[in-house]
Structure formats: C-alpha cells, structure tokens
Amino acid sequence: MNLKKLFLLIFSLLLIIIGVLGYNFYGKIYKPNTVKEGFLYIPTNSDFEDVENLVRPFLKRTKPFAWVAKLKNYTSNVKPGKYHITIGMSNNELVNLLRSKKRSTVKLSFNNQDTFEKLAGRIAQQIEPDSITILNSITDKTFIKEAGFNEYTALGMYIPNTYEFYWTTTAETFRTKMLNEYNAFWNASRLEKAKKLNLTKVEVLTLASIVQKETSTVSERPQVARLYLNRLKDNWPLQADPTIIYALKMKLGSETVIKRVLSKDLEIISPYNTYKNNGLPPGLIAMPDISSIDAVLNPAIHDYYYMCASITNIGSHEFSKTLAQHNIYASKYQSWLNKQGVNR
C-alpha cells in the first residue's frame, strides 16, 4: 500500500470516527429523551442532584440529560418552579425549559374556608410554602393592621375565587396579592352600592358571612340579605341562628357539630349573640363567597322580617311579614326536627 492510499484510508477512518462521535453528540443533545408528560416541581434551594432525582421518572436516559445540563451551565444555575414536560422532548429542549423563565402557573382556588387555619391548609396544597408558614404570614398582626383589618374582620380580605400564581410564590407574596385582589374587587360600583346601604366594606362582608351560613341556596341569598337589611334599618336585632352557632363553637370548639339551636343557646354571653345584641356582630362568622357578598349589595325587594327553614323545600326558607305567620312555620319546623330526632 503506497503512502497516498494509506493517507486516504486514515482520512476515511477519521471521518467515520468523527461522524460517529458527531452523531452520538447530536443524539445526546437533540434526540427525544422524555417518555411521559407531567409537571416537574423543583423546590426552592434545590441543587442539580435534586433535579436529577426529580426528573428521572420523565427520562429514558438520565446521563445524557446531565451531560447536556453541564454543557449548558444549568448544573450551577438551577431555577425552582413548576415546569410542564411533554413526551418526546430532547435534552436540549428540556434544559432550555428549565433554564428559562417559562414556569407553569398554578390555578389557585379556595372557597368558604371558615378559619385562617383551614385557609392556610387549603393554600398549602397548591403552592410551595407549608401551612404553618402561610398561617403565620396571613395572621401577622402588623400586616392585618396595615391592611385595614383587625383579628375579627381579616378573613374578609380573602375573596373566594380562582387566582393565578407561580408554584414558588412565597406566603408574603400570596397575602399581598390577595390584598390587591380585595381592593380590585371593591370597584366603584360595589362601593357605591355599599354606600347606598349605609354600610362599610367590612360591614357588607360581615352581613354576607351570615347570609352565607344562613342558606346554601344561592338564588335565595338576595332574599335573606334583604330580610336582615330590613331588620337593621328598623333597629331590630338580627336574631340570626348562624351567629349563635358561631358563638357556641367559639366556646365549645370549632369542630363541634350543631344542627339545632336550642332556646337556652340564645342566652349565651357573646358579642356574636344577635338575639341579645342589636346590629352586626364584631366580625365575620365565615368566609362569604362572591354570591353572598353581591346578594347583600343587590338585595331582593320585599318587606319580610321573619324566616324559618322550610320542611317542604329542604334547603330553603319560608318568609313572613308577621310574627303570627312566622310562628306557624316555626312550630311546624320544630315538630319536624323532633320527628327527625335532631336534638343538637
């Protein structure tokens, strides 16, 4: 074999080697490597070893991913967040996603969480901070005071709805956004309606919380709201059983089940006893949803002053203009409770 042929042979072998290496490198970088779709959650302060362990279930091969991550300087630049991984992504695409700011958001929702503890637990299921961290943040006295609330009214700052957050949202960022959403909720129209009712925002929320607990039938809430507004206007006591139940739970424990308010319960010493005290209680007894708030702001038009749970249309009420008519409904309801064996 002459020198020219030897050179051509060596050159050909080099081309083959380079081709094989190039194909191998190309495959590591651009060949599909993800085998399932889902969301990857990378906690705050994670390092690349954490990412490797978290992403492993999504990958056909982990080492090529790690190689590309190191090549693209991701191993020292891990970003926490929620990321949407699809099937067939290359290592290059995956690393670019994790290096970018294209984090997926969370549709965070809550509804009628009656206590801060329950609210914190619900939120902790949807964003990164744990429930204790969230609870400490939303019950912080300085924040509550600066937001214009007190310990009895602060739950009203949280308007039940669905909101968009990043999964890594801090507890402080969550509460700040909720305050901003609260302020946005109270637009000019709602503020004007509250003014016409001679109620403050907090007073609207407090009454809405009673309406919320009085009836689960959304279509009935404007009627219930008007009845209470009629009583407030004429300086009658609200005589709202939900406030008695709230007072009893404050005394006996929040998990106490109370299906029936007894005559002796109406004597409980509490600022929430609306049989003994005129006007609204000092704060919310529940977290009202938007339908209850808007029911107060847009009450039905009627001159009822009495209501009693219906025994013919369970979940609704019988409304009366006179005490005599109300007593007829109340007697029927009490008899029905007795037959059902509801003693407490």
N, C-alpha and C positions, 0 to 999 in steps of 0.2 A: 504494500500500500504506500503510494507516494505521499509526500507532505501535503499536497493540495487536498487529496481525498481524506486524509486524517483530520485536516482542519475543518472540512465540511462535516465530517462525522461528529466531531466535538461540538461544532457550532449547532448542529441539529439536536444533539443531546441537551445542550444548554437551553435551546428554545423549548424543548419538551419539558425540561425541569421548570423553567420559568413559567411555562404555560400551566403546568400542574399546580405550581405554587400560587400563581395568579388566580387560577380557578378556585383553589382552596380558600384564598383570602377573600375572593369575591363571594364565595358561598357563606363564609363566616359573617360577612357584613350584610349581604343583600338577599340571601336565601331565606324563605319563610321559616320561622322558628317557633312561633306561638301556636299552641294546639287547642286552646279554649278561650272563650270570651268571658269577660267579667271585669270586676273593679279591683284594682290593686290599691290598698291603703298603706301608705308609708307614714308612720308616726313621726312626730317632731323629734329631732335629735337622733334619728336613725343614721347608722353608717352603712357603707356598701355591703358589708357582710349581712346586715339585717335585710337589705334589699334583695340580695341573692336568695336568702331563705324564703322571703315573701313571694318572690316572682317565680320560684322554681316550679310550682304546680302549673304555671301557664306555658312552660317551655318544653320543647322537645330535647334540647341540649342546653345546659347551663354554662359550660366553659366558653363556648363561642360568644355568648352574651357578655360574660365577664371580660373577655378579650377586647371586644368592641367598646365596652364601657370604659376600660382603661385607656384604649386608643383615643377616645373622645373626651378624656379627662372628666368623666362622670363620677368615677370612684371617689374623688375628693370633693365632689360638688353635688351631693345628694340633696334633693328638694322634697320635703314632706308634702303629702296631699293625697287626693283620691284621683286615680287615673283609670281611664277606660281602655282596656286591652281587647283587641279583636283577634280573631283567628287569622293566621297567615301573615302576621307582621314580621318583618325582618328585624334582626338585631339592631340595624341602623335606625329603623323607624321607631323601635321600642326605646332605644337610648335617647333619640331625639325627643320623643314624647316626654320621657322622664326628666330631661334637661330643660324642657320648655316651661312656659307658664300656662300650658293648656290643661290645667287641672279641671277635673269634673266637679260640678257643684252638687250640693245636696238640697233636695226639696224638703225643707224642714217644716214640720207641721205640729200643731198642738191644739187641743180643744177641751175646754172645760176642766182644766186641772185646778182643783179646788184649793190646793195649798202650794206654797213655794217648793216644798219637798217633792210633791208629785210633778210639778213643772220641771224641776231640775232633773228628776229621773227620766222624764219623757225626752228632754232635750239631749241628755247624755247618751241616749240610744241613737242619736242621729249625727252628732259631731264628736270631735276627739276628746274634749275635756270630760273628766268624770263628774258624777252627780254632786259630790262634795264640793269640788271646785266651783261648779256652776252655782250651787246653793249659796256658798259663801259670797259669791260675787253679786248675785241678784238681791241678797238680803243685807248687803253692805249699807249701814245707816247713813254714811256720808253721801253715797250715790243716791239713795232714796230721797234724802232731804234736798239735794241739789236738783233732782228731777221734779221736785214739787209735790212729793207724796209723803205719807207717813206709813208706819207699820200696818195700819188698818186699811189703807187705801192702795198700797203699792202694787197689789196683784192686778189692779185695773190697768196698769201700764201695758200689760201683755194682751194684745188683741188676738184672739184665736183665728188663725188663718194658715196659709202655706207661704213660706218665705224661702228665698234662695240664699244659701250660704256656701262657703267653702268648708270642707270637712274639718280643716285645721283651724277654723275660727276659734279664737280664744273666748273664754267666758265674758271677759270685759267687752270684747267687740260685739258679742251676742247681745248683751244688755244695752249697749249704746245704740245698736241698730234697732232694737225693739222700742227704745225711746223715740228714735227718729220716725219709726213706723206709726207709733202712737200719735205723734204730733201731726203726721201726714193724714192720719185717719180723721182727726178733728179738723176737717176742712171748713171753709167759710159757711157752707150750707148747714152742716151739723151744729156748728157753733151758734148760728142764728136760731135754729130750732130750739136748742137748749135755752137760749136767752128768752125766747117767747114763753117757755115753760117756767121761767124764773128759776132755773136750775144751773148749777155749775157742772163742769165735765165730770167731776168726781161724784156729784150727786146723781147724775144720769147713770153712771156706772153702778153706783150702789143700788139704785132702784132696779136697774137692769139685772143685777145679780139676784134680786128677789124674784123678779119675773122669770128668770132662768130656772130657778128652783121650784117655782110655783107650777109651771106647766112645761112639759116636754113637747107639747103640740105647738109647732112654730106658728101655724096660722092663727092660733088663739092668743098669742102673746100681745098683740096690739090691744085686744080687749082687756086683758089682765092689767096691762100698763095703764090704760085709761081709768080703770076702777081705782087703782092706787093713787093716780093723779087726782081723781075726784076727792078722795079722802084727804089727801094732802092739802088741796085747795080749801077745803072746808074745815081744816084743822082737826080732822078725825084721827084717831090712832090707826095705823096701817092694819093692825091685827093680822099680820102675815105669819102663818104657821111655819114657813121655812126659816124665819128668824128665830123662832122658839127652838126649832131643831138644831140650828147652828149654836145657840146658847147652851143647849143641853150637851152637844158634842164637845164644846169647849170645856165643859165641866166633867163629862164622863169619858172623854177620849174621842178622837176624830173617827175612829173605826166603829164606833157604836152604831148599831142599826136601829133606826127609829122609824117605824111605819105608821105610827099613830100618835098624835099629840093628845095628851090627857088633860083634863081640867086642872089638875094640880100643877102641870107643867107651866101653865100660864102665870103662875106665881113666882117663877124663877127670877132671882135678882140678877139682872144683867142689862147693860145698855142696849143689848140686842133684843130685848123683850119689847116688841112693838105693840103688845097689848097694854103694857104699863106705861110706856113712853111714847109721846107723840113725835111725829116727824120721822125722818130717816135714821137708821142706826149709824154708829160712828164710821162704818166702813163696809166694804163688800163682804157678802157671805159666800160668794162663789166667784168663779171667773165667767162672766157673761160672754156669750158669743155675739157676733155681729147682729144676728136676727133679734136678739133680746135688746141690744143697745138701740137699734133702729126702731124697735117696737115702742120704746119709751119716747124716742124723738118723733115718731109718727104714729101716735096712739089712735085707736078707733074713736069714733064719736058716739057716745052713749051716756046715759045718766044712771048707770048701775053703781051701787055701793056695796053690794054683797055678792059673794060667790061661794059655791060649795062643790066639791068633787062630785061628778056625775056617776050614777050607778047604772045608767043605760048606755052611756057613751064613755067607756073607760078611757081615762087619759085626758078627758075634757072636763069642763065645769058647767054648772048651772048658775046663771047670773040672775040677780034680783034687784029690784028697786026698793023694796020694803023689807023690813026685818021679819014681818009676818011670813012673807013668801019664803024668805031665806030659811026660817026655822023649819018649814015643811021639808025643804030639801035636806037640811042638816039632820033632821030626825030620821029620814029615810037612809041617809048615808051612814049614820051611827048604827042603825039596825043592820045594815048590810055588812059593816065591819064586824059586828058581833057574830053574825052568821058565818063569816069567813074565818072566824077565830083569830082575828088580828087584835091582840091585846096591847101590843107595844111595837 
